[in-house]
Amino acid sequence: MFGSLVEYKGAGDANIKLAHIKFTTATGIKIIYVCGYGDKRRWEKALGGQLGCLYIDEINIGDMEFIRESAHRCEYELTSSNPDDPNLPVYKEYLNRSRPLAKYIDRYPAELLNQLNEPAVDRWIHWYFTFDDNLGLTEEQKQDKINALAPGTKIYKNKILGLRGKATGLAFNYTKDNIITRVQAKQFIFKHFSVGVDTSYSKQTHDKLTFVLIGTTMNNKCVVLKTRSFNNKDRAVPFAPSDVIPMLIMFLEECKEEWDFARNVFIDNADAGTIAEAQKSKRINSLIYNFIPSWKKMTNITRVQLEQTWLHSLDFLIVDECKDLLEEMNVYGFNEDGKLEDANDHVIQACQYAWMPFKKEIGNWEVIRALIKGADID
């Protein structure tokens, strides 16, 4: 491409034993070392001195020892990455410490912005690209690529939405048919409304306090109608159990105005403090709500089995305003040992607390019960 100005030395030369590109500029000869992060012997040679610009392709699959060692040996670093398991150390140590330029924030999905959550480093810039940035594709070609992958799958999430997802597989596989509008939800006749509450007060993690309203319909569907999440990590004054009850009452009153009265509120039974505060507030203020410890005899995997069955039969529907639930369902998955991860599930758990008392009124219960064995399902 550049004629005699550029030489590629794939096997090195007499002076430089590494593969490299040599090119001539007005200020002299410049060298670009070429090596893979899988060959420690070669990259240790390349890192023998200080570098100018370092470019790492697909840093998400790079060797962490190489990434850490190289980061402080260059004046400028540029990396590319494909969406991958959000729990990889490269995200926590590097990518999540970068931030987008203010003028591009509106283009970012909320899920991705929330993941850029480690302390920011000055001048570490994050870029998010979509199909719209690929000027080599026509609109028809873009749509062909989108149509080729099924919504709700990991590859759709990674390749189409450009969002991170666990390599070992997602727990939930939903489609656009499971997502409805508020207007569509209003067409159902509901039998029960209930609220689930999952709690977290940690300032060290991104675990969330979550409220979820669900409704079960006369034709045996579970509809997630409203969600709300809070986090203590970035709060100057963290909330405590006594602060949560007014927040919860406000949510319940909004639910009553927007949907209907949800009398029963199921709170994570592991949080005795929040349950005690709620029940004290009921006594003192004569509240009409019942604050009940959640029933958790059903294991997490059985809950996922039930929800996935209902998603498939379109008996589990989610109002599109419930963004934080959809964000968790897009990342919640299995660890390498095949067990469900203990993360990305606070809205999911609150939702489960709300529907578990009414599980026999969702979908075709007798058929499901015959398929899913185990004492915990009853």
C-alpha positions as a Markdown table, in Angstrom:
| # | Residue | x | y | z |
|---|---|---|---|---|
| 1 | Met | 0.0 | 0.0 | 0.0 |
| 2 | Phe | 2.8 | 2.4 | 0.8 |
| 3 | Gly | 5.3 | 1.0 | -1.6 |
| 4 | Ser | 8.9 | 1.3 | -0.6 |
| 5 | Leu | 8.2 | 3.3 | 2.5 |
| 6 | Val | 7.0 | 0.3 | 4.4 |
| 7 | Glu | 8.7 | -3.1 | 5.0 |
| 8 | Tyr | 7.1 | -6.0 | 7.0 |
| 9 | Lys | 9.7 | -8.2 | 8.7 |
| 10 | Gly | 7.7 | -11.2 | 9.7 |
| 11 | Ala | 10.7 | -13.1 | 11.0 |
| 12 | Gly | 12.5 | -10.0 | 12.3 |
| 13 | Asp | 15.9 | -8.9 | 10.9 |
| 14 | Ala | 19.5 | -8.7 | 12.0 |
| 15 | Asn | 18.9 | -6.0 | 14.5 |
| 16 | Ile | 15.4 | -6.7 | 15.7 |
| 17 | Lys | 14.5 | -10.3 | 16.4 |
| 18 | Leu | 10.8 | -9.7 | 16.7 |
| 19 | Ala | 8.3 | -9.5 | 13.8 |
| 20 | His | 7.9 | -5.8 | 13.0 |
| 21 | Ile | 6.9 | -3.2 | 10.5 |
| 22 | Lys | 9.5 | -0.6 | 9.5 |
| 23 | Phe | 8.6 | 2.6 | 7.8 |
| 24 | Thr | 10.3 | 5.8 | 6.9 |
| 25 | Thr | 9.0 | 9.3 | 7.9 |
| 26 | Ala | 10.4 | 12.8 | 7.6 |
| 27 | Thr | 11.8 | 12.4 | 11.1 |
| 28 | Gly | 13.4 | 9.0 | 10.6 |
| 29 | Ile | 12.7 | 5.3 | 10.8 |
| 30 | Lys | 9.7 | 4.1 | 12.9 |
| 31 | Ile | 9.2 | 0.6 | 14.2 |
| 32 | Ile | 5.9 | -1.2 | 15.0 |
| 33 | Tyr | 6.4 | -4.5 | 16.9 |
| 34 | Val | 3.8 | -7.2 | 16.0 |
| 35 | Cys | 3.1 | -9.9 | 18.5 |
| 36 | Gly | 0.3 | -11.9 | 20.1 |
| 37 | Tyr | -0.6 | -11.8 | 23.7 |
| 38 | Gly | -0.6 | -15.6 | 23.7 |
| 39 | Asp | 3.2 | -15.9 | 23.3 |
| 40 | Lys | 4.7 | -14.7 | 26.5 |
| 41 | Arg | 8.3 | -15.2 | 25.3 |
| 42 | Arg | 7.7 | -12.8 | 22.4 |
| 43 | Trp | 5.8 | -10.1 | 24.2 |
| 44 | Glu | 8.2 | -10.0 | 27.0 |
| 45 | Lys | 10.9 | -9.0 | 24.4 |
| 46 | Ala | 8.6 | -6.3 | 23.0 |
| 47 | Leu | 8.0 | -4.9 | 26.5 |
| 48 | Gly | 11.7 | -4.6 | 27.2 |
| 49 | Gly | 11.6 | -0.9 | 26.8 |
| 50 | Gln | 9.2 | 2.1 | 26.8 |
| 51 | Leu | 6.7 | 2.1 | 23.9 |
| 52 | Gly | 5.0 | 5.0 | 22.2 |
| 53 | Cys | 1.5 | 3.8 | 21.1 |
| 54 | Leu | 0.2 | 0.4 | 22.1 |
| 55 | Tyr | -2.7 | -1.1 | 20.2 |
| 56 | Ile | -4.4 | -4.2 | 21.6 |
| 57 | Asp | -7.0 | -5.9 | 19.4 |
| 58 | Glu | -9.8 | -7.8 | 21.2 |
| 59 | Ile | -8.5 | -6.9 | 24.6 |
| 60 | Asn | -11.4 | -8.9 | 26.2 |
| 61 | Ile | -9.7 | -12.2 | 25.3 |
| 62 | Gly | -6.2 | -11.0 | 26.0 |
| 63 | Asp | -3.8 | -12.4 | 28.6 |
| 64 | Met | -4.3 | -10.4 | 31.8 |
| 65 | Glu | -0.6 | -10.6 | 32.6 |
| 66 | Phe | 0.3 | -9.1 | 29.3 |
| 67 | Ile | -2.4 | -6.4 | 29.6 |
| 68 | Arg | -1.3 | -5.3 | 33.1 |
| 69 | Glu | 2.4 | -5.4 | 32.2 |
| 70 | Ser | 2.0 | -3.4 | 29.0 |
| 71 | Ala | -0.3 | -0.7 | 30.3 |
| 72 | His | 2.3 | 1.2 | 32.1 |
| 73 | Arg | 5.0 | 0.9 | 29.4 |
| 74 | Cys | 3.4 | 3.0 | 26.7 |
| 75 | Glu | 2.6 | 6.7 | 26.3 |
| 76 | Tyr | -0.7 | 6.0 | 24.6 |
| 77 | Glu | -2.9 | 2.9 | 24.5 |
| 78 | Leu | -5.8 | 2.1 | 22.1 |
| 79 | Thr | -7.8 | -1.1 | 22.4 |
| 80 | Ser | -10.8 | -2.8 | 20.7 |
| 81 | Ser | -13.1 | -5.3 | 22.3 |
| 82 | Asn | -16.1 | -7.4 | 21.5 |
| 83 | Pro | -18.9 | -7.7 | 24.2 |
| 84 | Asp | -18.0 | -10.5 | 26.6 |
| 85 | Asp | -18.6 | -11.9 | 30.1 |
| 86 | Pro | -19.1 | -8.7 | 32.2 |
| 87 | Asn | -17.3 | -10.4 | 35.1 |
| 88 | Leu | -13.9 | -10.6 | 33.3 |
| 89 | Pro | -11.1 | -8.8 | 35.1 |
| 90 | Val | -10.3 | -6.7 | 32.1 |
| 91 | Tyr | -13.6 | -4.9 | 32.6 |
| 92 | Lys | -13.1 | -4.1 | 36.2 |
| 93 | Glu | -9.4 | -3.2 | 35.9 |
| 94 | Tyr | -9.5 | -1.3 | 32.6 |
| 95 | Leu | -12.6 | -0.8 | 30.5 |
| 96 | Asn | -15.0 | 0.1 | 33.3 |
| 97 | Arg | -12.6 | 2.9 | 34.4 |
| 98 | Ser | -13.1 | 4.7 | 31.1 |
| 99 | Arg | -16.0 | 7.1 | 30.3 |
| 100 | Pro | -17.7 | 8.2 | 27.1 |
| 101 | Leu | -17.5 | 11.8 | 25.8 |
| 102 | Ala | -20.5 | 13.8 | 27.0 |
| 103 | Lys | -21.8 | 14.4 | 23.4 |
| 104 | Tyr | -22.1 | 10.7 | 22.8 |
| 105 | Ile | -23.7 | 9.6 | 26.1 |
| 106 | Asp | -27.2 | 9.7 | 24.6 |
| 107 | Arg | -26.2 | 6.9 | 22.2 |
| 108 | Tyr | -25.3 | 4.5 | 25.0 |
| 109 | Pro | -27.7 | 1.8 | 26.3 |
| 110 | Ala | -28.4 | 2.3 | 30.0 |
| 111 | Glu | -27.1 | -1.2 | 30.8 |
| 112 | Leu | -23.7 | -0.4 | 29.3 |
| 113 | Leu | -23.4 | 3.0 | 31.1 |
| 114 | Asn | -24.2 | 1.3 | 34.4 |
| 115 | Gln | -21.3 | -1.1 | 33.8 |
| 116 | Leu | -18.8 | 1.7 | 33.4 |
| 117 | Asn | -18.8 | 1.9 | 37.2 |
| 118 | Glu | -15.3 | 1.7 | 38.5 |
| 119 | Pro | -13.5 | 5.0 | 39.6 |
| 120 | Ala | -12.8 | 6.9 | 36.4 |
| 121 | Val | -9.3 | 7.6 | 35.2 |
| 122 | Asp | -8.7 | 11.1 | 33.6 |
| 123 | Arg | -8.5 | 10.9 | 29.8 |
| 124 | Trp | -9.5 | 7.3 | 29.6 |
| 125 | Ile | -12.2 | 7.5 | 26.9 |
| 126 | His | -14.8 | 4.8 | 26.1 |
| 127 | Trp | -16.3 | 4.5 | 22.6 |
| 128 | Tyr | -19.5 | 2.5 | 21.7 |
| 129 | Phe | -20.1 | 1.6 | 18.1 |
| 130 | Thr | -23.2 | 0.3 | 16.4 |
| 131 | Phe | -24.3 | -0.7 | 12.9 |
| 132 | Asp | -25.0 | 2.9 | 12.2 |
| 133 | Asp | -21.2 | 3.6 | 12.5 |
| 134 | Asn | -20.5 | 1.0 | 9.8 |
| 135 | Leu | -20.7 | 3.1 | 6.6 |
| 136 | Gly | -19.8 | 0.1 | 4.5 |
| 137 | Leu | -23.2 | -1.6 | 5.1 |
| 138 | Thr | -26.4 | -0.6 | 3.3 |
| 139 | Glu | -29.6 | -0.4 | 5.3 |
| 140 | Glu | -30.7 | -3.6 | 3.8 |
| 141 | Gln | -27.5 | -5.4 | 4.7 |
| 142 | Lys | -27.8 | -4.1 | 8.3 |
| 143 | Gln | -31.4 | -5.4 | 8.6 |
| 144 | Asp | -30.3 | -8.8 | 7.1 |
| 145 | Lys | -27.7 | -9.2 | 9.9 |
| 146 | Ile | -30.2 | -8.2 | 12.6 |
| 147 | Asn | -32.8 | -10.6 | 11.2 |
| 148 | Ala | -30.3 | -13.5 | 11.1 |
| 149 | Leu | -30.1 | -13.7 | 14.9 |
| 150 | Ala | -32.9 | -14.5 | 17.4 |
| 151 | Pro | -33.7 | -11.8 | 20.1 |
| 152 | Gly | -33.0 | -13.0 | 23.6 |
| 153 | Thr | -30.0 | -15.1 | 22.7 |
| 154 | Lys | -26.5 | -14.3 | 23.8 |
| 155 | Ile | -25.2 | -13.8 | 20.3 |
| 156 | Tyr | -28.0 | -11.3 | 19.5 |
| 157 | Lys | -27.2 | -9.4 | 22.7 |
| 158 | Asn | -23.5 | -9.3 | 21.8 |
| 159 | Lys | -23.5 | -8.8 | 18.1 |
| 160 | Ile | -26.7 | -6.8 | 17.5 |
| 161 | Leu | -27.2 | -4.9 | 20.7 |
| 162 | Gly | -23.4 | -4.6 | 21.4 |
| 163 | Leu | -23.9 | -5.5 | 25.0 |
| 164 | Arg | -21.9 | -7.7 | 27.3 |
| 165 | Gly | -23.1 | -11.2 | 28.1 |
| 166 | Lys | -21.8 | -14.3 | 29.8 |
| 167 | Ala | -20.0 | -16.7 | 27.5 |
| 168 | Thr | -21.5 | -19.7 | 29.4 |
| 169 | Gly | -25.1 | -18.8 | 28.5 |
| 170 | Leu | -28.0 | -16.7 | 29.6 |
| 171 | Ala | -30.6 | -18.0 | 32.1 |
| 172 | Phe | -33.5 | -16.5 | 30.2 |
| 173 | Asn | -34.3 | -16.6 | 26.5 |
| 174 | Tyr | -37.1 | -14.2 | 25.8 |
| 175 | Thr | -38.4 | -12.7 | 22.5 |
| 176 | Lys | -40.0 | -9.4 | 21.5 |
| 177 | Asp | -43.4 | -11.2 | 22.0 |
| 178 | Asn | -42.7 | -11.2 | 25.8 |
| 179 | Ile | -42.4 | -7.4 | 25.8 |
| 180 | Ile | -45.7 | -5.5 | 25.8 |
| 181 | Thr | -46.7 | -1.8 | 26.2 |
| 182 | Arg | -48.6 | -0.3 | 29.1 |
| 183 | Val | -51.6 | 0.0 | 26.8 |
| 184 | Gln | -51.5 | -3.7 | 26.0 |
| 185 | Ala | -51.2 | -4.6 | 29.7 |
| 186 | Lys | -54.3 | -2.5 | 30.5 |
| 187 | Gln | -56.3 | -4.8 | 28.3 |
| 188 | Phe | -55.9 | -7.8 | 30.7 |
| 189 | Ile | -58.4 | -8.5 | 33.5 |
| 190 | Phe | -56.3 | -9.1 | 36.6 |
| 191 | Lys | -57.0 | -11.5 | 39.5 |
| 192 | His | -54.1 | -10.5 | 41.9 |
| 193 | Phe | -51.6 | -7.7 | 42.3 |
| 194 | Ser | -48.5 | -8.2 | 44.5 |
| 195 | Val | -45.2 | -6.5 | 45.1 |
| 196 | Gly | -41.8 | -8.2 | 45.7 |
| 197 | Val | -38.9 | -6.5 | 47.5 |
| 198 | Asp | -35.2 | -7.5 | 47.4 |
| 199 | Thr | -32.8 | -5.5 | 49.5 |
| 200 | Ser | -29.2 | -4.5 | 49.6 |
| 201 | Tyr | -27.6 | -1.7 | 51.6 |
| 202 | Ser | -23.9 | -2.2 | 50.5 |
| 203 | Lys | -21.8 | 0.8 | 49.5 |
| 204 | Gln | -19.1 | -1.5 | 48.2 |
| 205 | Thr | -21.1 | -3.2 | 45.4 |
| 206 | His | -23.6 | -2.4 | 42.8 |
| 207 | Asp | -26.2 | -4.6 | 44.4 |
| 208 | Lys | -29.6 | -3.0 | 44.4 |
| 209 | Leu | -32.7 | -2.4 | 46.5 |
| 210 | Thr | -35.6 | -3.3 | 44.2 |
| 211 | Phe | -39.4 | -3.1 | 44.1 |
| 212 | Val | -41.4 | -5.0 | 41.5 |
| 213 | Leu | -45.2 | -5.0 | 40.9 |
| 214 | Ile | -46.7 | -8.0 | 39.1 |
| 215 | Gly | -50.2 | -8.9 | 38.2 |
| 216 | Thr | -51.7 | -12.3 | 37.5 |
| 217 | Thr | -54.5 | -12.4 | 34.9 |
| 218 | Met | -57.8 | -14.2 | 34.5 |
| 219 | Asn | -56.2 | -16.2 | 31.6 |
| 220 | Asn | -53.3 | -17.3 | 33.8 |
| 221 | Lys | -50.5 | -14.9 | 32.7 |
| 222 | Cys | -48.0 | -13.2 | 34.9 |
| 223 | Val | -47.4 | -9.6 | 33.8 |
| 224 | Val | -44.5 | -7.5 | 35.3 |
| 225 | Leu | -46.0 | -4.0 | 35.5 |
| 226 | Lys | -43.7 | -1.7 | 37.3 |
| 227 | Thr | -40.1 | -1.8 | 38.7 |
| 228 | Arg | -37.9 | 0.5 | 40.7 |
| 229 | Ser | -34.3 | 0.2 | 41.8 |
| 230 | Phe | -31.9 | 2.0 | 44.2 |
| 231 | Asn | -28.2 | 1.6 | 45.0 |
| 232 | Asn | -26.1 | 2.8 | 47.9 |
| 233 | Lys | -22.8 | 2.8 | 46.2 |
| 234 | Asp | -22.7 | 6.4 | 44.9 |
| 235 | Arg | -24.9 | 8.0 | 47.6 |
| 236 | Ala | -23.3 | 10.6 | 49.9 |
| 237 | Val | -25.8 | 9.6 | 52.6 |
| 238 | Pro | -26.7 | 5.9 | 52.3 |
| 239 | Phe | -30.2 | 4.7 | 53.0 |
| 240 | Ala | -31.0 | 2.4 | 55.9 |
| 241 | Pro | -34.0 | 0.0 | 56.5 |
| 242 | Ser | -35.9 | 2.9 | 58.2 |
| 243 | Asp | -35.4 | 5.0 | 55.1 |
| 244 | Val | -36.6 | 2.2 | 52.8 |
| 245 | Ile | -40.2 | 2.0 | 54.2 |
| 246 | Pro | -41.2 | 5.5 | 53.0 |
| 247 | Met | -39.7 | 4.8 | 49.6 |
| 248 | Leu | -41.6 | 1.5 | 49.5 |
| 249 | Ile | -44.9 | 3.2 | 50.5 |
| 250 | Met | -44.5 | 5.8 | 47.8 |
| 251 | Phe | -44.0 | 3.0 | 45.2 |
| 252 | Leu | -47.1 | 1.1 | 46.5 |
| 253 | Glu | -49.2 | 4.3 | 46.2 |
| 254 | Glu | -48.0 | 4.9 | 42.7 |
| 255 | Cys | -48.9 | 1.3 | 41.8 |
| 256 | Lys | -52.4 | 1.8 | 43.3 |
| 257 | Glu | -52.9 | 4.9 | 41.2 |
| 258 | Glu | -51.4 | 3.5 | 37.9 |
| 259 | Trp | -52.6 | -0.1 | 38.2 |
| 260 | Asp | -54.6 | -1.2 | 41.2 |
| 261 | Phe | -54.2 | -2.0 | 44.9 |
| 262 | Ala | -51.5 | -4.5 | 45.7 |
| 263 | Arg | -52.1 | -5.4 | 49.4 |
| 264 | Asn | -49.5 | -8.1 | 49.8 |
| 265 | Val | -45.8 | -7.1 | 49.8 |
| 266 | Phe | -43.3 | -9.9 | 50.0 |
| 267 | Ile | -39.9 | -8.8 | 51.4 |
| 268 | Asp | -36.7 | -10.9 | 51.2 |
| 269 | Asn | -37.0 | -13.1 | 54.3 |
| 270 | Ala | -33.3 | -12.9 | 54.9 |
| 271 | Asp | -33.6 | -9.2 | 55.8 |
| 272 | Ala | -35.2 | -9.2 | 59.2 |
| 273 | Gly | -34.4 | -5.5 | 59.7 |
| 274 | Thr | -36.4 | -4.2 | 56.8 |
| 275 | Ile | -39.3 | -6.6 | 57.6 |
| 276 | Ala | -39.4 | -5.4 | 61.2 |
| 277 | Glu | -39.3 | -1.7 | 60.1 |
| 278 | Ala | -42.2 | -2.3 | 57.6 |
| 279 | Gln | -44.3 | -4.1 | 60.2 |
| 280 | Lys | -43.6 | -1.4 | 62.8 |
| 281 | Ser | -44.7 | 1.3 | 60.3 |
| 282 | Lys | -47.9 | -0.7 | 59.6 |
| 283 | Arg | -48.7 | -0.8 | 63.4 |
| 284 | Ile | -47.9 | 2.9 | 64.0 |
| 285 | Asn | -49.6 | 4.3 | 60.9 |
| 286 | Ser | -52.4 | 1.7 | 60.5 |
| 287 | Leu | -51.2 | 1.0 | 56.9 |
| 288 | Ile | -53.5 | -1.2 | 54.8 |
| 289 | Tyr | -50.6 | -3.1 | 53.3 |
| 290 | Asn | -49.4 | -6.6 | 54.5 |
| 291 | Phe | -45.6 | -6.9 | 54.8 |
| 292 | Ile | -44.8 | -10.6 | 54.5 |
| 293 | Pro | -41.5 | -12.5 | 54.6 |
| 294 | Ser | -40.9 | -14.0 | 51.1 |
| 295 | Trp | -41.3 | -17.7 | 50.6 |
| 296 | Lys | -38.0 | -19.0 | 49.4 |
| 297 | Lys | -38.2 | -22.8 | 49.6 |
| 298 | Met | -38.2 | -22.9 | 45.9 |
| 299 | Thr | -34.6 | -23.1 | 44.6 |
| 300 | Asn | -33.3 | -20.4 | 42.2 |
| 301 | Ile | -32.9 | -23.0 | 39.4 |
| 302 | Thr | -36.5 | -24.1 | 39.7 |
| 303 | Arg | -37.7 | -20.5 | 39.6 |
| 304 | Val | -35.7 | -20.0 | 36.4 |
| 305 | Gln | -37.2 | -23.2 | 34.9 |
| 306 | Leu | -40.7 | -22.0 | 35.6 |
| 307 | Glu | -40.1 | -18.5 | 34.2 |
| 308 | Gln | -38.4 | -19.9 | 31.1 |
| 309 | Thr | -41.3 | -22.2 | 30.5 |
| 310 | Trp | -43.7 | -19.3 | 30.9 |
| 311 | Leu | -41.6 | -17.1 | 28.6 |
| 312 | His | -41.8 | -19.8 | 25.9 |
| 313 | Ser | -45.6 | -20.1 | 26.2 |
| 314 | Leu | -46.1 | -16.3 | 26.4 |
| 315 | Asp | -47.5 | -16.7 | 29.9 |
| 316 | Phe | -44.8 | -14.4 | 31.3 |
| 317 | Leu | -45.0 | -10.8 | 29.9 |
| 318 | Ile | -43.0 | -7.7 | 30.8 |
| 319 | Val | -44.1 | -4.1 | 30.3 |
| 320 | Asp | -41.4 | -2.3 | 28.3 |
| 321 | Glu | -41.0 | 0.4 | 30.9 |
| 322 | Cys | -39.4 | -2.2 | 33.3 |
| 323 | Lys | -36.0 | -1.5 | 31.9 |
| 324 | Asp | -34.0 | -2.6 | 35.0 |
| 325 | Leu | -35.6 | -6.1 | 34.9 |
| 326 | Leu | -34.9 | -6.5 | 31.2 |
| 327 | Glu | -31.3 | -5.3 | 31.8 |
| 328 | Glu | -30.8 | -8.1 | 34.4 |
| 329 | Met | -32.4 | -10.7 | 32.2 |
| 330 | Asn | -30.0 | -9.8 | 29.5 |
| 331 | Val | -26.9 | -10.6 | 31.6 |
| 332 | Tyr | -28.1 | -13.1 | 34.3 |
| 333 | Gly | -26.6 | -16.5 | 33.5 |
| 334 | Phe | -24.6 | -19.6 | 34.5 |
| 335 | Asn | -21.1 | -19.8 | 35.9 |
| 336 | Glu | -18.5 | -22.1 | 34.4 |
| 337 | Asp | -19.6 | -24.8 | 36.8 |
| 338 | Gly | -23.1 | -24.7 | 35.4 |
| 339 | Lys | -24.6 | -23.0 | 38.5 |
| 340 | Leu | -26.5 | -19.8 | 38.4 |
| 341 | Glu | -24.4 | -16.8 | 39.2 |
| 342 | Asp | -24.9 | -14.9 | 42.5 |
| 343 | Ala | -25.1 | -11.5 | 40.7 |
| 344 | Asn | -27.2 | -9.4 | 38.3 |
| 345 | Asp | -30.4 | -10.8 | 39.9 |
| 346 | His | -31.9 | -8.3 | 42.4 |
| 347 | Val | -34.8 | -7.2 | 40.3 |
| 348 | Ile | -35.2 | -10.8 | 39.1 |
| 349 | Gln | -35.4 | -12.0 | 42.8 |
| 350 | Ala | -37.9 | -9.3 | 43.8 |
| 351 | Cys | -40.1 | -10.3 | 40.8 |
| 352 | Gln | -39.9 | -14.0 | 41.9 |
| 353 | Tyr | -40.9 | -13.1 | 45.5 |
| 354 | Ala | -44.0 | -11.4 | 44.0 |
| 355 | Trp | -45.2 | -14.3 | 41.8 |
| 356 | Met | -44.2 | -17.4 | 43.8 |
| 357 | Pro | -47.3 | -17.3 | 46.1 |
| 358 | Phe | -49.4 | -17.4 | 42.8 |
| 359 | Lys | -47.4 | -19.8 | 40.8 |
| 360 | Lys | -50.3 | -22.3 | 40.4 |
| 361 | Glu | -52.3 | -19.6 | 38.7 |
| 362 | Ile | -49.7 | -19.0 | 36.0 |
| 363 | Gly | -49.6 | -20.9 | 32.7 |
| 364 | Asn | -50.7 | -24.6 | 32.6 |
| 365 | Trp | -49.6 | -25.5 | 36.1 |
| 366 | Glu | -50.4 | -29.2 | 36.1 |
| 367 | Val | -48.4 | -29.8 | 32.9 |
| 368 | Ile | -45.5 | -27.8 | 34.2 |
| 369 | Arg | -45.6 | -29.6 | 37.6 |
| 370 | Ala | -45.5 | -33.0 | 35.9 |
| 371 | Leu | -42.4 | -31.9 | 33.9 |
| 372 | Ile | -40.4 | -30.2 | 36.7 |
| 373 | Lys | -39.8 | -32.7 | 39.5 |
| 374 | Gly | -38.8 | -31.9 | 43.0 |
| 375 | Ala | -40.3 | -31.1 | 46.4 |
| 376 | Asp | -39.3 | -27.5 | 46.1 |
| 377 | Ile | -41.8 | -26.7 | 43.4 |
| 378 | Asp | -44.8 | -27.1 | 45.7 |
